[in-house]
Amino acid sequence: MSQIEHVEKLIKGKQPQEVLRVLGEEFRGEIAFSTSFGWEDQVITDMIFSEDLPIDVFTLDTGRLFKETYSVWNRVRERYKKNILVYYPDRVRLEAMLSEKGPNSFYESVENRKECCGIRKVEPLNRALKGKKIWITGIRADQSANREQMNWVEWDEVHQLIKVHPIFFWSLNDVKDYVRENNVPYNALHDKGFPSIGCAPCTRAIQPGEDFRAGRWWWEDQSKKECGLHITSAAS
């Protein structure tokens, strides 16, 4: 039996909380959850911290987050009395990019935007996942057309580990209901038309009827709204 088949068997038919509990025990010390403090991630953070599950919780501080994101981060610390591991961009690479291209080069071309995401997000993520076997995320299927093609358990060729999305089949209303019923702290930007929240210069509110991720990198081609964190194949 392959590792991914083993994981699928462990969590088959289980609800998200039980999925996290089972995987936390099975892969103690080798499992991590990445949070960017959006609705979905707050739900999973609550599930992990409220039961003191043995799952590392980490975030990527790009240095350009909204003040509201830092605020909810601090509220999480106060609510659960738990630490969140932080990974920051490599100083040398970041300083070189800014010195050569300035602070807003990502608006100038897709290549520049991907370079910025690579330095501020992808490289720190690689460090965060080093030595892990399971990566937990808050991805849901209906967040974008690209994510509908994913599976709730999948092999990540790039990071050589298994990704598990415990609330993959939840609707946004399911997420909001959990947040309300459990009084989970959430990002105030969600109440201002921001369903998806990333770096401040690259995220805007969306209009009624727009795609979930229309507010991310809105000046680019709308067909694929990803920054590189969730590319599972080296050929993607």
C-alpha atoms as an extended CHARMM CRD file, in Angstrom:
* protein
*
       236  EXT
         1         1  MET       CA              0.0000000000        0.0000000000        0.0000000000  PROA      1               0.0000000000
         2         2  SER       CA              1.3780000000        3.4100000000       -0.9660000000  PROA      2               0.0000000000
         3         3  GLN       CA              1.5970000000        6.2610000000        1.5250000000  PROA      3               0.0000000000
         4         4  ILE       CA             -1.2190000000        8.1650000000       -0.1350000000  PROA      4               0.0000000000
         5         5  GLU       CA             -3.4240000000        5.0560000000       -0.1200000000  PROA      5               0.0000000000
         6         6  HSD       CA             -2.6160000000        4.6610000000        3.5790000000  PROA      6               0.0000000000
         7         7  VAL       CA             -3.7010000000        8.2410000000        4.2790000000  PROA      7               0.0000000000
         8         8  GLU       CA             -6.8750000000        7.8540000000        2.2210000000  PROA      8               0.0000000000
         9         9  LYS       CA             -7.7710000000        4.7130000000        4.1740000000  PROA      9               0.0000000000
        10        10  LEU       CA             -7.0990000000        6.4380000000        7.5160000000  PROA      10              0.0000000000
        11        11  ILE       CA             -9.4540000000        9.3330000000        6.8510000000  PROA      11              0.0000000000
        12        12  LYS       CA            -12.0750000000        7.8000000000        4.5650000000  PROA      12              0.0000000000
        13        13  GLY       CA            -15.5850000000        8.8390000000        5.6090000000  PROA      13              0.0000000000
        14        14  LYS       CA            -14.3570000000       11.0420000000        8.4660000000  PROA      14              0.0000000000
        15        15  GLN       CA            -15.3990000000       14.6050000000        9.2310000000  PROA      15              0.0000000000
        16        16  PRO       CA            -12.7260000000       17.3580000000        9.1930000000  PROA      16              0.0000000000
        17        17  GLN       CA            -12.1400000000       17.4110000000       12.9470000000  PROA      17              0.0000000000
        18        18  GLU       CA            -11.6150000000       13.6510000000       13.0330000000  PROA      18              0.0000000000
        19        19  VAL       CA             -9.3860000000       13.8260000000        9.9380000000  PROA      19              0.0000000000
        20        20  LEU       CA             -7.1030000000       16.2530000000       11.7630000000  PROA      20              0.0000000000
        21        21  ARG       CA             -7.1270000000       14.1890000000       14.9510000000  PROA      21              0.0000000000
        22        22  VAL       CA             -6.2360000000       10.9440000000       13.1650000000  PROA      22              0.0000000000
        23        23  LEU       CA             -3.5130000000       12.4680000000       10.9850000000  PROA      23              0.0000000000
        24        24  GLY       CA             -2.0580000000       14.4270000000       13.8910000000  PROA      24              0.0000000000
        25        25  GLU       CA             -1.5410000000       11.2340000000       15.8710000000  PROA      25              0.0000000000
        26        26  GLU       CA             -0.3580000000        9.1450000000       12.9170000000  PROA      26              0.0000000000
        27        27  PHE       CA              2.1540000000       11.7210000000       11.6660000000  PROA      27              0.0000000000
        28        28  ARG       CA              3.1280000000       13.4430000000       14.8920000000  PROA      28              0.0000000000
        29        29  GLY       CA              6.1050000000       15.7310000000       14.2030000000  PROA      29              0.0000000000
        30        30  GLU       CA              5.7160000000       15.2860000000       10.4520000000  PROA      30              0.0000000000
        31        31  ILE       CA              2.5120000000       17.2100000000        9.7920000000  PROA      31              0.0000000000
        32        32  ALA       CA              1.9100000000       20.9420000000        9.3950000000  PROA      32              0.0000000000
        33        33  PHE       CA             -0.9290000000       23.3200000000        8.5930000000  PROA      33              0.0000000000
        34        34  SER       CA             -0.3810000000       26.5770000000        6.6980000000  PROA      34              0.0000000000
        35        35  THR       CA             -2.6020000000       29.5320000000        7.5740000000  PROA      35              0.0000000000
        36        36  SER       CA             -3.0660000000       32.8910000000        5.9060000000  PROA      36              0.0000000000
        37        37  PHE       CA             -5.8010000000       33.7960000000        8.4330000000  PROA      37              0.0000000000
        38        38  GLY       CA             -8.7170000000       33.6760000000        6.0020000000  PROA      38              0.0000000000
        39        39  TRP       CA            -12.0940000000       32.1840000000        6.9110000000  PROA      39              0.0000000000
        40        40  GLU       CA            -11.1920000000       28.6420000000        5.9150000000  PROA      40              0.0000000000
        41        41  ASP       CA             -7.8410000000       28.6810000000        7.6820000000  PROA      41              0.0000000000
        42        42  GLN       CA             -9.4170000000       30.0630000000       10.8360000000  PROA      42              0.0000000000
        43        43  VAL       CA            -11.8140000000       27.1140000000       10.8930000000  PROA      43              0.0000000000
        44        44  ILE       CA             -8.9710000000       24.6120000000       10.7310000000  PROA      44              0.0000000000
        45        45  THR       CA             -6.8850000000       26.5750000000       13.2350000000  PROA      45              0.0000000000
        46        46  ASP       CA             -9.8060000000       26.4020000000       15.6770000000  PROA      46              0.0000000000
        47        47  MET       CA            -10.1090000000       22.6360000000       15.1440000000  PROA      47              0.0000000000
        48        48  ILE       CA             -6.3890000000       22.1440000000       15.8170000000  PROA      48              0.0000000000
        49        49  PHE       CA             -5.9160000000       24.5370000000       18.7250000000  PROA      49              0.0000000000
        50        50  SER       CA             -9.2060000000       23.8470000000       20.5340000000  PROA      50              0.0000000000
        51        51  GLU       CA             -8.2290000000       20.1820000000       20.9050000000  PROA      51              0.0000000000
        52        52  ASP       CA             -4.4830000000       20.7700000000       21.2530000000  PROA      52              0.0000000000
        53        53  LEU       CA             -3.7480000000       18.5020000000       18.2800000000  PROA      53              0.0000000000
        54        54  PRO       CA             -0.0810000000       17.7010000000       17.5200000000  PROA      54              0.0000000000
        55        55  ILE       CA             -0.0330000000       19.6290000000       14.2320000000  PROA      55              0.0000000000
        56        56  ASP       CA              2.3700000000       22.5130000000       13.6050000000  PROA      56              0.0000000000
        57        57  VAL       CA              0.5790000000       25.6910000000       12.5350000000  PROA      57              0.0000000000
        58        58  PHE       CA              2.6420000000       28.1140000000       10.4700000000  PROA      58              0.0000000000
        59        59  THR       CA              2.1950000000       31.2510000000        8.4000000000  PROA      59              0.0000000000
        60        60  LEU       CA              4.1780000000       33.0630000000        5.7330000000  PROA      60              0.0000000000
        61        61  ASP       CA              4.7260000000       36.7140000000        6.5830000000  PROA      61              0.0000000000
        62        62  THR       CA              5.4480000000       38.2900000000        3.2090000000  PROA      62              0.0000000000
        63        63  GLY       CA              6.0890000000       41.6760000000        4.7690000000  PROA      63              0.0000000000
        64        64  ARG       CA              3.1640000000       43.1630000000        2.8210000000  PROA      64              0.0000000000
        65        65  LEU       CA              0.1070000000       41.8420000000        4.6410000000  PROA      65              0.0000000000
        66        66  PHE       CA             -2.9430000000       43.9240000000        5.5230000000  PROA      66              0.0000000000
        67        67  LYS       CA             -3.0740000000       45.4380000000        9.0050000000  PROA      67              0.0000000000
        68        68  GLU       CA             -6.3410000000       43.5200000000        9.4670000000  PROA      68              0.0000000000
        69        69  THR       CA             -4.4540000000       40.2670000000        8.8730000000  PROA      69              0.0000000000
        70        70  TYR       CA             -1.9140000000       41.0990000000       11.5720000000  PROA      70              0.0000000000
        71        71  SER       CA             -4.8060000000       42.0090000000       13.8470000000  PROA      71              0.0000000000
        72        72  VAL       CA             -6.5780000000       38.6480000000       13.4820000000  PROA      72              0.0000000000
        73        73  TRP       CA             -3.2220000000       36.8770000000       13.8650000000  PROA      73              0.0000000000
        74        74  ASN       CA             -2.8130000000       38.5640000000       17.2410000000  PROA      74              0.0000000000
        75        75  ARG       CA             -6.3910000000       37.7230000000       18.2000000000  PROA      75              0.0000000000
        76        76  VAL       CA             -5.6930000000       34.0530000000       17.4760000000  PROA      76              0.0000000000
        77        77  ARG       CA             -2.7130000000       34.1400000000       19.8290000000  PROA      77              0.0000000000
        78        78  GLU       CA             -4.8260000000       35.7570000000       22.5450000000  PROA      78              0.0000000000
        79        79  ARG       CA             -7.7750000000       33.3870000000       22.0690000000  PROA      79              0.0000000000
        80        80  TYR       CA             -5.9520000000       30.0470000000       21.9940000000  PROA      80              0.0000000000
        81        81  LYS       CA             -2.7260000000       30.8560000000       23.8770000000  PROA      81              0.0000000000
        82        82  LYS       CA             -0.7970000000       29.0480000000       21.1320000000  PROA      82              0.0000000000
        83        83  ASN       CA              2.1790000000       30.0820000000       19.0560000000  PROA      83              0.0000000000
        84        84  ILE       CA              2.0960000000       30.1600000000       15.2670000000  PROA      84              0.0000000000
        85        85  LEU       CA              5.4030000000       29.4690000000       13.5200000000  PROA      85              0.0000000000
        86        86  VAL       CA              6.4480000000       32.2820000000       11.1730000000  PROA      86              0.0000000000
        87        87  TYR       CA              8.5040000000       32.0820000000        7.9840000000  PROA      87              0.0000000000
        88        88  TYR       CA              9.7940000000       35.2880000000        6.4420000000  PROA      88              0.0000000000
        89        89  PRO       CA             11.3550000000       35.9210000000        3.0130000000  PROA      89              0.0000000000
        90        90  ASP       CA             15.0830000000       35.4490000000        2.5950000000  PROA      90              0.0000000000
        91        91  ARG       CA             16.5630000000       38.8720000000        3.3520000000  PROA      91              0.0000000000
        92        92  VAL       CA             19.3170000000       38.7660000000        0.7190000000  PROA      92              0.0000000000
        93        93  ARG       CA             16.9840000000       37.7810000000       -2.1420000000  PROA      93              0.0000000000
        94        94  LEU       CA             14.3210000000       40.2740000000       -1.0990000000  PROA      94              0.0000000000
        95        95  GLU       CA             16.7780000000       43.1480000000       -0.7850000000  PROA      95              0.0000000000
        96        96  ALA       CA             18.2830000000       42.3540000000       -4.2010000000  PROA      96              0.0000000000
        97        97  MET       CA             14.8660000000       42.3410000000       -5.9060000000  PROA      97              0.0000000000
        98        98  LEU       CA             13.7710000000       45.5870000000       -4.2930000000  PROA      98              0.0000000000
        99        99  SER       CA             17.0900000000       47.2970000000       -4.9870000000  PROA      99              0.0000000000
       100       100  GLU       CA             16.9780000000       46.3410000000       -8.6670000000  PROA      100             0.0000000000
       101       101  LYS       CA             13.2560000000       46.6670000000       -9.4480000000  PROA      101             0.0000000000
       102       102  GLY       CA             11.6660000000       48.7620000000       -6.7060000000  PROA      102             0.0000000000
       103       103  PRO       CA              8.7090000000       47.9790000000       -4.4380000000  PROA      103             0.0000000000
       104       104  ASN       CA              5.9790000000       47.5530000000       -7.0590000000  PROA      104             0.0000000000
       105       105  SER       CA              7.6530000000       45.5830000000       -9.8620000000  PROA      105             0.0000000000
       106       106  PHE       CA              4.9180000000       42.9190000000       -9.6830000000  PROA      106             0.0000000000
       107       107  TYR       CA              2.5140000000       45.2650000000      -11.4830000000  PROA      107             0.0000000000
       108       108  GLU       CA              4.8330000000       45.4800000000      -14.5060000000  PROA      108             0.0000000000
       109       109  SER       CA              4.7640000000       41.8750000000      -15.7550000000  PROA      109             0.0000000000
       110       110  VAL       CA              3.6170000000       38.3710000000      -14.8830000000  PROA      110             0.0000000000
       111       111  GLU       CA              7.2790000000       37.3510000000      -14.6420000000  PROA      111             0.0000000000
       112       112  ASN       CA              7.9600000000       40.0370000000      -12.0540000000  PROA      112             0.0000000000
       113       113  ARG       CA              4.8530000000       39.0910000000      -10.0850000000  PROA      113             0.0000000000
       114       114  LYS       CA              5.8820000000       35.4430000000      -10.0310000000  PROA      114             0.0000000000
       115       115  GLU       CA              9.3700000000       36.4500000000       -8.9340000000  PROA      115             0.0000000000
       116       116  CYS       CA              7.9050000000       38.4300000000       -6.0370000000  PROA      116             0.0000000000
       117       117  CYS       CA              5.6180000000       35.5470000000       -5.0240000000  PROA      117             0.0000000000
       118       118  GLY       CA              8.5580000000       33.1840000000       -5.3280000000  PROA      118             0.0000000000
       119       119  ILE       CA             10.6830000000       35.1910000000       -2.9280000000  PROA      119             0.0000000000
       120       120  ARG       CA              7.9950000000       36.2360000000       -0.4770000000  PROA      120             0.0000000000
       121       121  LYS       CA              5.9230000000       33.0210000000       -0.4350000000  PROA      121             0.0000000000
       122       122  VAL       CA              7.2380000000       29.9860000000       -2.2960000000  PROA      122             0.0000000000
       123       123  GLU       CA             10.7790000000       29.8540000000       -0.8970000000  PROA      123             0.0000000000
       124       124  PRO       CA              9.6290000000       30.3810000000        2.7180000000  PROA      124             0.0000000000
       125       125  LEU       CA              7.0090000000       27.6690000000        2.1890000000  PROA      125             0.0000000000
       126       126  ASN       CA              9.7140000000       25.2610000000        1.0570000000  PROA      126             0.0000000000
       127       127  ARG       CA             11.5250000000       25.8410000000        4.3410000000  PROA      127             0.0000000000
       128       128  ALA       CA              8.3350000000       25.4560000000        6.3580000000  PROA      128             0.0000000000
       129       129  LEU       CA              7.5180000000       22.0840000000        4.7830000000  PROA      129             0.0000000000
       130       130  LYS       CA             11.0180000000       20.6240000000        4.9380000000  PROA      130             0.0000000000
       131       131  GLY       CA             10.9090000000       17.2320000000        6.6520000000  PROA      131             0.0000000000
       132       132  LYS       CA              7.1100000000       17.0430000000        6.6720000000  PROA      132             0.0000000000
       133       133  LYS       CA              5.0300000000       14.1740000000        5.2860000000  PROA      133             0.0000000000
       134       134  ILE       CA              1.5930000000       15.7990000000        5.4850000000  PROA      134             0.0000000000
       135       135  TRP       CA              0.5910000000       19.3470000000        4.5620000000  PROA      135             0.0000000000
       136       136  ILE       CA             -2.8620000000       20.4360000000        5.7370000000  PROA      136             0.0000000000
       137       137  THR       CA             -4.5510000000       23.3180000000        3.8900000000  PROA      137             0.0000000000
       138       138  GLY       CA             -7.8460000000       25.1940000000        3.9660000000  PROA      138             0.0000000000
       139       139  ILE       CA             -8.5120000000       24.8010000000        0.2430000000  PROA      139             0.0000000000
       140       140  ARG       CA            -12.1300000000       24.3070000000       -0.8360000000  PROA      140             0.0000000000
       141       141  ALA       CA            -13.2190000000       22.9780000000       -4.2200000000  PROA      141             0.0000000000
       142       142  ASP       CA            -15.5080000000       25.8700000000       -5.1140000000  PROA      142             0.0000000000
       143       143  GLN       CA            -12.9230000000       28.6020000000       -4.5250000000  PROA      143             0.0000000000
       144       144  SER       CA            -11.8390000000       28.5960000000       -8.1790000000  PROA      144             0.0000000000
       145       145  ALA       CA            -12.0830000000       26.5200000000      -11.3600000000  PROA      145             0.0000000000
       146       146  ASN       CA             -8.4560000000       25.4930000000      -10.8920000000  PROA      146             0.0000000000
       147       147  ARG       CA             -9.1550000000       24.1480000000       -7.4120000000  PROA      147             0.0000000000
       148       148  GLU       CA            -12.1870000000       22.1560000000       -8.5560000000  PROA      148             0.0000000000
       149       149  GLN       CA             -9.7060000000       19.9290000000      -10.4090000000  PROA      149             0.0000000000
       150       150  MET       CA             -7.8940000000       19.0280000000       -7.1950000000  PROA      150             0.0000000000
       151       151  ASN       CA             -8.5930000000       16.0420000000       -4.9420000000  PROA      151             0.0000000000
       152       152  TRP       CA             -9.0350000000       16.3410000000       -1.1910000000  PROA      152             0.0000000000
       153       153  VAL       CA             -6.0090000000       14.0540000000       -0.7690000000  PROA      153             0.0000000000
       154       154  GLU       CA             -3.2020000000       14.4750000000       -3.3060000000  PROA      154             0.0000000000
       155       155  TRP       CA              0.4880000000       13.8810000000       -3.8580000000  PROA      155             0.0000000000
       156       156  ASP       CA              2.6000000000       17.0400000000       -4.0250000000  PROA      156             0.0000000000
       157       157  GLU       CA              5.4980000000       16.2100000000       -6.3260000000  PROA      157             0.0000000000
       158       158  VAL       CA              7.1910000000       19.5600000000       -5.7290000000  PROA      158             0.0000000000
       159       159  HSD       CA              7.4240000000       19.1440000000       -1.9450000000  PROA      159             0.0000000000
       160       160  GLN       CA              7.4220000000       15.3400000000       -1.9230000000  PROA      160             0.0000000000
       161       161  LEU       CA              4.5860000000       15.0290000000        0.5680000000  PROA      161             0.0000000000
       162       162  ILE       CA              0.8400000000       14.4570000000        0.7780000000  PROA      162             0.0000000000
       163       163  LYS       CA             -1.5570000000       17.3860000000        0.8400000000  PROA      163             0.0000000000
       164       164  VAL       CA             -4.8640000000       17.0070000000        2.6500000000  PROA      164             0.0000000000
       165       165  HSD       CA             -7.7110000000       19.5230000000        2.3980000000  PROA      165             0.0000000000
       166       166  PRO       CA            -10.0880000000       18.5980000000        5.2790000000  PROA      166             0.0000000000
       167       167  ILE       CA            -12.8470000000       21.0720000000        4.3440000000  PROA      167             0.0000000000
       168       168  PHE       CA            -12.4920000000       20.5770000000        0.5790000000  PROA      168             0.0000000000
       169       169  PHE       CA            -16.1770000000       19.7590000000        0.1390000000  PROA      169             0.0000000000
       170       170  TRP       CA            -17.5060000000       22.5210000000        2.3870000000  PROA      170             0.0000000000
       171       171  SER       CA            -19.3820000000       25.4810000000        0.9390000000  PROA      171             0.0000000000
       172       172  LEU       CA            -18.6040000000       29.0490000000        1.9600000000  PROA      172             0.0000000000
       173       173  ASN       CA            -21.8160000000       29.0170000000        3.9940000000  PROA      173             0.0000000000
       174       174  ASP       CA            -20.5580000000       25.9280000000        5.8550000000  PROA      174             0.0000000000
       175       175  VAL       CA            -17.4120000000       27.8760000000        6.7300000000  PROA      175             0.0000000000
       176       176  LYS       CA            -19.3280000000       30.9530000000        7.8670000000  PROA      176             0.0000000000
       177       177  ASP       CA            -21.6660000000       28.8120000000        9.9700000000  PROA      177             0.0000000000
       178       178  TYR       CA            -18.7220000000       27.1870000000       11.7600000000  PROA      178             0.0000000000
       179       179  VAL       CA            -17.1040000000       30.5680000000       12.4070000000  PROA      179             0.0000000000
       180       180  ARG       CA            -20.3370000000       31.9770000000       13.8370000000  PROA      180             0.0000000000
       181       181  GLU       CA            -21.2960000000       28.9340000000       15.9130000000  PROA      181             0.0000000000
       182       182  ASN       CA            -17.8280000000       28.6170000000       17.4480000000  PROA      182             0.0000000000
       183       183  ASN       CA            -17.1510000000       32.3450000000       17.7800000000  PROA      183             0.0000000000
       184       184  VAL       CA            -13.9320000000       32.0060000000       15.7750000000  PROA      184             0.0000000000
       185       185  PRO       CA            -11.9290000000       35.2200000000       15.2250000000  PROA      185             0.0000000000
       186       186  TYR       CA            -11.8660000000       36.1940000000       11.5420000000  PROA      186             0.0000000000
       187       187  ASN       CA            -10.3510000000       38.8270000000        9.2900000000  PROA      187             0.0000000000
       188       188  ALA       CA            -12.4370000000       42.0260000000        9.2450000000  PROA      188             0.0000000000
       189       189  LEU       CA            -11.7360000000       42.3720000000        5.5070000000  PROA      189             0.0000000000
       190       190  HSD       CA            -14.1830000000       39.5300000000        4.8670000000  PROA      190             0.0000000000
       191       191  ASP       CA            -16.9670000000       41.9250000000        5.8450000000  PROA      191             0.0000000000
       192       192  LYS       CA            -15.7130000000       44.4350000000        3.2680000000  PROA      192             0.0000000000
       193       193  GLY       CA            -15.9400000000       42.2540000000        0.1600000000  PROA      193             0.0000000000
       194       194  PHE       CA            -12.6440000000       40.3680000000        0.4520000000  PROA      194             0.0000000000
       195       195  PRO       CA            -13.3430000000       36.6060000000        0.2380000000  PROA      195             0.0000000000
       196       196  SER       CA             -9.6980000000       35.8470000000       -0.5880000000  PROA      196             0.0000000000
       197       197  ILE       CA             -6.9690000000       37.8080000000        1.2200000000  PROA      197             0.0000000000
       198       198  GLY       CA             -3.2860000000       37.9260000000        0.3350000000  PROA      198             0.0000000000
       199       199  CYS       CA             -0.7300000000       40.7210000000        0.1850000000  PROA      199             0.0000000000
       200       200  ALA       CA             -2.1980000000       44.2240000000        0.4350000000  PROA      200             0.0000000000
       201       201  PRO       CA             -0.9270000000       45.5460000000       -2.9440000000  PROA      201             0.0000000000
       202       202  CYS       CA             -2.2180000000       42.4450000000       -4.7580000000  PROA      202             0.0000000000
       203       203  THR       CA             -5.6920000000       42.0600000000       -3.2730000000  PROA      203             0.0000000000
       204       204  ARG       CA             -8.8800000000       44.0770000000       -3.7290000000  PROA      204             0.0000000000
       205       205  ALA       CA            -12.5110000000       43.6420000000       -2.7880000000  PROA      205             0.0000000000
       206       206  ILE       CA            -14.7450000000       41.9330000000       -5.3590000000  PROA      206             0.0000000000
       207       207  GLN       CA            -18.0770000000       43.0220000000       -6.7710000000  PROA      207             0.0000000000
       208       208  PRO       CA            -21.2900000000       40.9530000000       -6.5170000000  PROA      208             0.0000000000
       209       209  GLY       CA            -21.1920000000       38.1270000000       -9.0480000000  PROA      209             0.0000000000
       210       210  GLU       CA            -17.4140000000       38.1880000000       -9.5170000000  PROA      210             0.0000000000
       211       211  ASP       CA            -15.3390000000       35.0320000000       -9.1380000000  PROA      211             0.0000000000
       212       212  PHE       CA            -14.0990000000       34.1800000000       -5.6410000000  PROA      212             0.0000000000
       213       213  ARG       CA            -10.4920000000       35.0180000000       -6.5750000000  PROA      213             0.0000000000
       214       214  ALA       CA            -11.2080000000       37.9530000000       -8.8870000000  PROA      214             0.0000000000
       215       215  GLY       CA             -9.6910000000       40.2510000000       -6.2910000000  PROA      215             0.0000000000
       216       216  ARG       CA             -6.2790000000       38.5880000000       -6.5150000000  PROA      216             0.0000000000
       217       217  TRP       CA             -3.8170000000       39.9600000000       -9.1310000000  PROA      217             0.0000000000
       218       218  TRP       CA             -6.7980000000       41.5490000000      -10.8940000000  PROA      218             0.0000000000
       219       219  TRP       CA             -4.5960000000       43.2120000000      -13.5230000000  PROA      219             0.0000000000
       220       220  GLU       CA             -3.5490000000       39.8020000000      -14.9420000000  PROA      220             0.0000000000
       221       221  ASP       CA             -5.2220000000       37.0760000000      -17.0040000000  PROA      221             0.0000000000
       222       222  GLN       CA             -8.2320000000       35.9120000000      -15.0030000000  PROA      222             0.0000000000
       223       223  SER       CA             -7.9620000000       32.2360000000      -15.9760000000  PROA      223             0.0000000000
       224       224  LYS       CA             -5.6140000000       31.0060000000      -13.2610000000  PROA      224             0.0000000000
       225       225  LYS       CA             -5.4250000000       32.8060000000       -9.9390000000  PROA      225             0.0000000000
       226       226  GLU       CA             -2.5890000000       31.0280000000       -8.1560000000  PROA      226             0.0000000000
       227       227  CYS       CA              0.7130000000       32.2800000000       -6.7360000000  PROA      227             0.0000000000
       228       228  GLY       CA              2.6630000000       29.0350000000       -6.9300000000  PROA      228             0.0000000000
       229       229  LEU       CA              2.0630000000       27.7340000000       -3.4110000000  PROA      229             0.0000000000
       230       230  HSD       CA             -0.3330000000       25.0220000000       -4.5520000000  PROA      230             0.0000000000
       231       231  ILE       CA              1.4260000000       23.7440000000       -7.6690000000  PROA      231             0.0000000000
       232       232  THR       CA              1.6770000000       20.0200000000       -7.0210000000  PROA      232             0.0000000000
       233       233  SER       CA              3.6130000000       19.0060000000      -10.1230000000  PROA      233             0.0000000000
       234       234  ALA       CA              7.0310000000       20.2070000000      -11.1970000000  PROA      234             0.0000000000
       235       235  ALA       CA              5.6220000000       20.4790000000      -14.7130000000  PROA      235             0.0000000000
       236       236  SER       CA              2.6800000000       22.6850000000      -13.7050000000  PROA      236             0.0000000000
